[in-house]
Amino acid sequence: MYRIDDYDYALPEDLVAQVPAKRRGQSRLMHLCRRSGRIIHRTFDELAELLGSGDLLVVNNTRVIPGRLVGHKPSGGRVEVLILDYAQSIQQPLVDGSMGCRCLVKASKPPAKGSRLRFEQGLWAEVLSRRDGVYQLRFSPGRDFTQLVRTIGQVPLPPYIKRGQGSLFDDRSAYQTVYARNDGAIAAPTAGLHFSEALLAQLRQQGVQMVEITLHVGYGTFLPVRVNDIREHRMHSEWFSIPAEAAAALNAARAAGKRIVCVGTTTVRTLEFMADASGWIRSGLGACDLFIYAGYRFKVVDAMITNFHLPQSTLLMLVSAFTGRQQILAAYTEAIMQRYRFFSYGDAMFIE
């Protein structure tokens, strides 16, 4: 259960979802009961039948920034920049008021230190340094950086979505949850993409309580595990925040014996990271680097909503720890047989 190959499976390429469902809530939903192993095939808009007044739903309200910038090097060559730490950078500008950002840079040849990369509408960035493949860039001072990014930036779609951005619809809205409010993610908390305003209203009417936390999904979510023994993997860290009122609601729900239902692996990791041995959750902010794999004892989470994850990924290891490796791989086999759609724009699971 600790070998990387233990988390591999074969996925037909045509099951990798390239576009979302035509309407939020129309995706399929696999309902998996851990105790019995029973699988029921549903649609996501039937989620209201699985939740009730005894449940607390936890969502991640991070907003994906259009942090992919396309420009040119001094030589005229094309360059692509992906901003990695947007939320932290705008909170801590440099002395001259400019933004210093950690970025990934894609170009035919690496840009030299001191060179300036130029983008649309007069925005430029100076290369300050490069370490372990990550660049430190200083963006031009005296400009409304946040507004420029919103105007000229593109949504950084996952690498397995292989189509032109905006070719069929607006990814800026499709690749964003309806409750997104805090800018900073470079990838969506994709389990939340299935929720519509109408479904959320229905759940509230049924008495389901909803709590928002924030975890800015980082590029590390796409990085592969490169060790044979997964226990040797070093987890990437991502910035998070649990407000005091959210922690209070969670602790009150636990004390009352209510079920904690997490929307996505991001909320699972954040709550488990901030919980003590008894499951009491602290409020606060920081960097979450919790790696959940086989043998982990869950302290807070009772059920989760999640998409279908990449082979050999830390996300697959997390849901395997929650459900059991053999049970989750059997469910994935069933999903493939039933032609479920996989990954970010794909279908979902409800695991209880």
C-alpha positions in Angstrom: 0.0 0.0 0.0 3.1 2.3 0.1 4.4 1.6 -3.4 3.6 4.2 -6.1 2.5 1.4 -8.4 -0.2 0.5 -5.9 -2.0 3.7 -7.0 -1.9 3.2 -10.7 -4.8 2.4 -13.1 -5.3 2.5 -16.8 -7.6 5.3 -18.1 -8.8 5.6 -21.7 -7.8 9.0 -23.0 -11.3 9.8 -24.2 -12.6 9.7 -20.5 -10.4 12.7 -19.6 -13.0 15.5 -19.6 -12.0 18.4 -21.9 -15.1 20.5 -21.2 -17.5 20.7 -18.2 -21.1 19.6 -18.2 -23.4 21.9 -20.1 -25.0 23.0 -16.9 -23.7 22.9 -13.3 -25.3 19.9 -11.5 -25.7 17.8 -14.6 -22.5 15.8 -14.0 -22.8 12.2 -12.8 -22.3 11.4 -9.2 -21.1 8.0 -7.9 -22.4 7.4 -4.4 -20.0 5.1 -2.6 -20.8 3.7 0.9 -17.6 2.7 2.6 -19.2 0.4 5.1 -21.1 -1.8 2.6 -19.0 -1.1 -0.5 -22.3 -0.4 -2.3 -22.2 1.9 -5.4 -25.2 3.9 -6.6 -25.1 5.9 -9.9 -26.7 9.3 -9.6 -26.5 12.8 -11.1 -25.0 15.6 -9.0 -28.3 17.5 -8.7 -29.5 14.5 -6.6 -27.0 15.4 -3.9 -29.9 17.0 -1.9 -31.2 13.4 -1.3 -27.9 12.5 0.4 -27.7 15.5 2.7 -29.9 16.8 5.5 -30.3 19.0 8.5 -27.8 17.0 10.5 -25.0 17.8 8.1 -22.4 20.6 7.9 -21.0 21.2 4.4 -17.5 22.7 4.2 -16.5 24.5 1.0 -13.3 26.1 -0.3 -14.0 29.7 -1.4 -10.7 30.3 -3.2 -10.9 32.0 -6.5 -8.8 31.0 -9.5 -6.8 34.0 -10.8 -6.1 34.4 -14.5 -2.4 34.1 -13.7 -1.1 32.9 -17.0 0.5 35.8 -18.8 1.7 35.6 -22.4 4.4 38.1 -23.5 7.8 38.5 -25.1 11.4 38.5 -24.1 13.8 41.3 -25.1 14.8 39.2 -28.1 11.1 39.1 -29.3 10.7 35.5 -28.4 7.4 34.3 -26.9 7.3 33.7 -23.2 4.6 32.4 -20.9 4.5 33.2 -17.2 2.4 31.5 -14.5 2.1 33.3 -11.2 2.4 30.9 -8.3 2.0 33.1 -5.2 -0.5 35.8 -6.2 -2.3 36.1 -2.8 0.9 36.5 -0.8 2.5 38.9 -3.3 -0.4 41.4 -3.3 -0.4 41.4 0.5 3.3 42.0 0.7 4.5 44.4 -2.1 8.1 45.3 -2.5 9.5 48.6 -1.1 8.9 50.5 -4.4 5.3 49.3 -4.5 5.9 46.7 -7.2 4.9 43.0 -6.9 7.5 40.4 -6.4 6.1 37.0 -7.5 7.3 33.5 -7.7 6.6 32.3 -11.3 7.0 29.5 -13.7 8.4 30.7 -17.0 8.1 28.9 -20.3 10.3 30.0 -23.2 12.5 28.6 -26.0 15.5 29.7 -23.9 15.5 30.7 -20.2 15.4 34.5 -19.8 18.5 35.9 -18.3 18.7 37.6 -14.9 18.0 41.3 -15.3 16.1 41.0 -18.5 12.6 42.4 -18.9 9.6 40.4 -20.1 6.9 42.5 -21.7 3.2 41.9 -21.8 0.1 43.6 -23.0 -1.0 47.1 -21.9 2.4 48.1 -20.8 3.0 45.5 -18.1 6.5 44.3 -17.8 8.4 42.0 -15.3 12.1 42.0 -14.5 13.8 38.6 -13.9 15.4 38.8 -10.4 16.5 35.2 -9.9 15.9 31.6 -10.7 16.1 28.6 -8.4 14.9 25.0 -8.8 13.0 26.0 -12.0 11.1 28.8 -10.2 11.7 32.4 -11.2 11.4 35.5 -9.0 10.0 38.3 -11.1 9.4 42.0 -10.2 6.4 43.4 -12.0 6.4 47.0 -13.1 5.5 49.4 -10.2 3.0 52.2 -10.5 0.4 50.1 -12.3 -2.8 48.5 -11.0 -1.3 45.0 -11.0 -4.4 43.2 -9.9 -6.6 44.9 -12.5 -4.0 44.2 -15.3 -3.9 40.5 -14.4 -7.7 40.3 -14.5 -7.7 42.0 -17.9 -4.8 40.4 -19.8 -4.3 37.1 -17.9 -5.6 33.7 -18.9 -7.0 30.9 -16.7 -4.2 28.3 -16.2 -6.1 25.2 -17.2 -4.6 21.8 -16.1 -2.1 20.3 -18.6 -4.4 17.4 -19.4 -7.0 19.7 -20.9 -5.7 19.9 -24.4 -7.8 22.4 -26.2 -7.7 26.1 -26.9 -8.8 28.3 -24.0 -12.2 29.8 -24.6 -12.7 27.7 -27.8 -16.2 26.6 -26.7 -17.1 28.7 -23.7 -15.6 31.1 -21.1 -13.2 29.2 -18.8 -13.1 32.2 -16.5 -16.6 31.4 -15.3 -16.7 27.6 -16.0 -13.4 26.9 -14.1 -14.7 28.8 -11.0 -17.0 27.7 -8.2 -20.2 29.8 -7.7 -19.0 30.6 -4.2 -15.4 31.7 -5.1 -14.5 35.0 -3.4 -10.8 35.0 -2.3 -8.3 35.4 -5.2 -5.2 33.2 -5.1 -5.6 29.8 -6.6 -4.0 28.6 -9.8 -6.2 25.6 -10.0 -9.9 25.2 -9.1 -11.1 23.1 -6.1 -12.8 21.1 -8.7 -15.4 19.2 -6.6 -17.0 22.5 -6.0 -17.5 23.2 -9.7 -20.6 21.0 -9.7 -22.6 23.2 -7.4 -25.2 25.7 -8.7 -26.8 28.5 -6.8 -30.1 26.6 -7.0 -28.6 23.5 -5.5 -27.0 25.5 -2.7 -30.3 27.2 -2.0 -32.1 23.8 -1.9 -29.5 22.5 0.6 -29.9 25.5 2.9 -33.7 25.1 2.7 -33.3 21.5 3.9 -31.3 22.8 6.9 -27.8 21.9 5.7 -25.3 24.2 7.3 -22.5 25.6 5.1 -19.1 26.8 6.2 -16.5 28.5 4.1 -12.7 28.1 4.4 -9.9 29.1 2.0 -7.0 27.1 0.6 -5.3 28.5 -2.5 -4.7 25.5 -4.7 -1.1 25.6 -6.0 0.9 24.2 -8.9 2.0 21.4 -6.6 -1.3 19.7 -7.1 -0.2 18.7 -10.6 3.3 17.6 -9.7 3.8 13.8 -9.8 5.1 11.7 -7.0 8.6 10.8 -8.0 9.5 8.2 -5.3 8.8 4.5 -5.3 7.9 4.5 -1.6 5.2 7.2 -1.2 6.2 7.7 2.5 9.3 9.4 1.2 7.3 12.0 -0.8 7.5 15.6 0.3 4.2 17.3 0.1 3.9 20.8 -1.4 2.5 23.5 0.8 -0.5 25.7 0.1 -1.7 28.9 1.8 -4.9 28.5 3.8 -7.2 30.4 6.2 -9.9 29.1 8.6 -11.8 32.1 10.1 -12.8 32.0 13.8 -16.5 31.8 13.0 -15.9 28.8 10.7 -13.9 26.9 13.4 -16.6 27.7 15.9 -19.3 26.3 13.6 -17.3 23.2 12.9 -16.5 22.5 16.6 -20.2 23.1 17.5 -21.3 20.7 14.8 -18.9 18.0 16.1 -20.0 18.5 19.6 -23.6 18.0 18.5 -22.8 14.8 16.6 -23.5 16.3 13.2 -21.8 14.9 10.1 -18.9 17.0 8.6 -19.1 16.7 4.8 -16.1 18.2 2.9 -16.3 19.4 -0.7 -13.0 18.4 -2.2 -9.6 17.2 -1.0 -8.5 20.8 -0.3 -11.0 21.2 2.5 -10.2 17.7 3.8 -6.5 18.5 4.1 -7.1 21.9 5.7 -9.4 20.7 8.4 -7.3 17.7 9.2 -4.2 19.9 9.3 -5.7 22.3 11.8 -7.4 19.6 14.0 -5.9 18.3 17.3 -6.0 14.6 18.3 -9.6 14.9 19.5 -10.8 16.6 16.3 -11.0 20.1 17.8 -10.3 22.6 15.0 -8.3 25.7 15.4 -8.8 28.9 13.5 -5.9 30.6 11.8 -3.9 30.9 8.6 -0.6 29.5 7.3 0.8 26.9 4.9 -0.7 23.4 4.8 1.7 20.6 3.8 -0.3 17.7 5.2 0.2 14.5 3.1 -2.6 12.0 3.7 -2.0 8.4 2.7 -2.7 4.9 3.8 -2.8 4.5 7.6 -3.8 8.1 8.3 -6.5 8.4 11.0 -9.1 11.0 10.1 -10.1 13.2 13.0 -12.7 15.5 11.5 -14.1 14.4 8.1 -17.1 12.0 8.0 -17.9 12.2 4.3 -16.5 13.9 1.2 -17.4 15.0 -2.3 -14.6 14.7 -4.8 -13.8 14.2 -8.5 -11.9 11.3 -10.0 -8.2 11.8 -9.7 -5.1 11.1 -11.7 -3.2 7.8 -11.4 -0.4 7.8 -8.8 -1.4 11.3 -7.5 -1.5 12.4 -3.9 -5.2 13.1 -4.3 -5.9 9.5 -5.2 -3.8 8.5 -2.2 -5.9 10.7 0.0 -9.3 9.2 -1.1 -7.7 5.8 -0.8 -6.8 6.5 2.8 -10.3 7.6 3.5 -12.0 4.7 1.7 -9.5 1.9 1.4 -7.2 1.4 -1.5 -8.9 -1.7 -3.0 -12.3 -0.2 -2.5 -11.5 3.0 -4.3 -9.7 1.3 -7.1 -12.7 -1.0 -7.6 -14.9 2.1 -7.7 -12.6 3.6 -10.3 -12.8 0.4 -12.4 -16.6 0.7 -12.2 -16.4 4.3 -13.2 -14.4 3.5 -16.3 -16.8 0.7 -17.2 -19.7 3.1 -16.8 -17.9 5.8 -18.9 -17.7 8.4 -16.1 -15.7 11.5 -17.1 -12.4 12.0 -15.2 -10.4 14.9 -13.6 -11.1 18.6 -13.3 -14.1 19.0 -15.6 -15.3 15.5 -15.0 -17.8 13.7 -12.8 -17.9 13.4 -9.0 -18.1 11.0 -6.1 -19.9 11.2 -2.8 -18.1 9.0 -0.3 -19.7 8.4 3.1 
